[in-house]
Amino acid sequence: MQFKRIRDLREDRDYTQVQLAEYLHVKQSTYSDYESGKINIPIEALIRLAEFYEVSIDYIVGVTDSKEPYKRK
């Protein structure tokens, strides 16, 4: 499954794959594989990306077009 939105979010904010890979504590090649859909993104990484970009996981994976993040109580 390709996650086009993580690429779009990254590019819209002028981050590099290296920066996001460092944030997620993975290699740049691993992060690149996440974006291209070569490997699935672990749920922990999805959560971190959603928090980082302040969007919902549903938005990242394409379930919704709403960027509104889930608010923890």
C-alpha positions, 0 to 999 in steps of 0.5 A: 500500500502506497502512502502518498500522503506522507510524501505530500505532507513531508514535501509541503513542509519542506522536510527531507526523507532523511529528517523524517527517517531520523525522527522515526529512528529508521534508515532513510531507505526504510522511510523511502520504502514506507512512502513507496509502499514497498514495506508497510509502516508500523503502527507506531510510526503511523502514530508518530507521523500523525502527531508530528503533522497534527493530522489523523492516521485516517487521513494519512492512510486515505480513509478520510480527507479530514486532517483533523487529528484525534484528540487524546483525553 
